Amino acid sequence: MNLDFSFLTFEFLRAFIAKGFIFSIQLTLVAMVGGILLGTVLALMRLSSKRWLSAPAAAYVNLLRSIPLVMVILWFFLLVPLLTGPISAELSAFITFTLFEAAYYAEIMRAGVQSVPKGQTYAAYALGMNYRQAMALVVLPQAFRNMLPVLLTQTIILFQDTSLVYAIGAYDLLKGFEVAGRNFNRPVETYLLAAGLYFVICFSLSMLVRRLQRRIQIIR
């Protein structure tokens, strides 16, 4: 193959890649924070002994975990504007990813809460705490620590999944490389560069998560 990477300059990165890279990072961070917050609420609802709380949370989690993300992205982008009016691809991506990732973070947090020994909760009750205080001050901090490597691993997967916003035309990192490939008539080279960049970012983050996991095990 006659590969030519002569177009790879600082101007190329600034004009085509920077915008998409910034959006992918923003989407990852917003969906991570929002997903963890909503996922924690869903996890606590699923662990509740009250059926009217656990059943809707279980239905939400099981439904979204059973549907491909790209279909959820398309459904939200195409159907929601029929009710609310026009919505930008970027805003649609922020909302969709947050709602979708919450289902996965909920299962991670549920496992984290269940990993905390029951004695911790009983000890909190013995100190006069109610259920909400015991969860907020005793159980959830330990659950977050136990599940931190898994939460970060899911965030790496989330960053990879941001490339799916191409389906609704949002300008993410992959879209930047695609546009550059059309402009320079070098689609093979730009897709190779995109794959390389995704690999470097995700592999580096995976190594950091592995080191963090070892440190948490030492603390235990």
N, C-alpha and C positions, 0 to 999 in steps of 0.2 A: 504493500500500500504506500502511496506517495503522500505521506503525512507532512503537513506544513503548519508550524506553530509560529510563524513570523509575526502574526497579528497579535500575539500575546504581549501586550505592552501595558504600562500603567494607565494610559488613556483608555485602553480596552476594558480594564478592570473598573475604572471610574465610570465609564459611560454605560456599560452593560451589566456588570456584576454587582457593584456596590449597592444599588437600590434593591435588587432582589435579595441580596444577602441580609441587608438590614431588616427587610420585611419578614424573612424566614425566622430570624432571631426574635423579632418582636412577637410574631405569631406563636413561636415556641414558648416564650416566657409568659405571655398572657394566658395561653391555654394551660400551661403548667400550674400557674398560681390559681387561676380560676377553677381548673379541674381538681386540684388538691382540696381547695376549700369546699366545693360542691361535693366532691367525692367523700370527704370526711363526714359531711352531713348525711349523705346517702348510706355510708357505712354504719353510722350510729343508728339510723332508721332501720337498717336491716338487722341490727343486733337487738333492736327493741323487742320486748315481749308482747307489745301491742300490735295486733294484726293490722290495724288500719295504718300503721306506720311502716311495718316491715314489708307488707305485700306490695304497695306501690313502688317502694325502693327496689325490691327484687325484680319487679316487672320492668322497670326502667333500665336497670343494669343488664338484665338478660336480653332485653330487646336490642339495645344498642351494641352489645357484644356479639350479637348474632347477625349484624348487618355490615357489609363492607363500608369502610369509611367514605370511599368515593361516591357511593350511592347516597349516603347521608348528606354529603356536600352538595350534590346535585339537587336532591329533594328540597333542601332548605333554600338554596339559591333560586330555584324555579317556582316553588310553591308559596313560600312565605310572602314574597312581594304581591301575590294575589290578594292577601289580606291586609298588608301594611303599606303597600306602595313600593316604589323602586328602592333597592338596597344595593350598595356597592359590593363588588366581589370581595374586597378586603374585609369589610365589616362582616359580611356573611361568613367568611373564613374564620374570623375571630370567634364568633358566636358558635358556629358549628363545631370547631375543634374543642372549645371549652366544654360544651355539652357532651360531646362524644368521649373525650378523654376522661371526664368525670366518672364514667362507668368503669373504666379500668383502674383509675386511682381509688375508687370506692372499694373494689375487691382487695387491692393492696392494703388499704387502711384497715379494712375489716380483719384481714389476716394479722396485721400489726397489733390491733387492739386485742385479738384473741391470744396473741403470743405473750401478753403481759399476764403474769400469774394472778389468779383470783385473789390471792392474799393481799395484793397491793390495794385492790378495791375495798376489801374488808377493813384493811388498816385505815384507809381514808374515812370510811364510815365510822370507825371507832374514834377518830379524831373529831367527829361532829360534822363532817362534810356531807352535803347532799349529793345526789347522782351527778348533777351538772358540774359541781365543783370537783368531784372525784375524777371525772373524765377530763376536765380542762387542766387540772393542776397535777394529777398523778398519772393517769393512764395514757392520755394522748401524747405527752412529752416522751414517754418511754416507747410508745408505739412508733412515733416518728423516728426515733433513733434506731429502732430495730429494723424499720422498713426503708431507711434512707437510701441504701444502695439500690434497692428495687425501685424506689420512686425515681431515682436518677436514671436508672436503666430504661424505665418507661419513658422518661423525658428524651433520651437519645432516640428511641423509636419514634417519638412524637416529632422530633426534628426531621427525621427521614420522611415521615408521612406528610410533612408540609409540602413536599413536591407534588402532592395530589391536587393542590389548588389550581394546577394548570387546567383542570376540567372546567373551571368557571372563569378562566382568563385572568386570574390575579397574577401580579408580577412578583414571583418569588425567585429564589436562587436559580432553580432549574429553568424557569422562564427566561431569565437573563441570558443563560448560555444558549438557549434555543434561539432567541432573537439574534444573538451575536452570530450564531451559525448560519442563519439566513442572510444576514448582512454581509458577511465575509465569504459566503458560499463554502463554508468549511464545517458542515454539521457533524461529521465524524470526529474531528478534532475537538470541537467544543463539547460534545457529549463525553468524550474521554476525559477532558479537563473537569467537567462536572462530576463524573464518577470519582476521579481522583480527589477532588476537594471534599466531597461527601465522605469518602473513606478516611481521609486524614482527620477531619473533624470528629467523626464518630469513633474512630479507633483511639484517638487521643483521649476523648471523654471516657471511653470504656476503660482505659488504663487508669485514669484518675478514680473512677468508681471502684475498680479492683483494689487500689491502694487504700481507699476509704474503707472498704469492706474489711480489709485486714486490720486496720486500726481499730475499728469498732469491735472486732472479735477479740483484740488484745485487751480493750477496756473491759469487756465482759469477763 
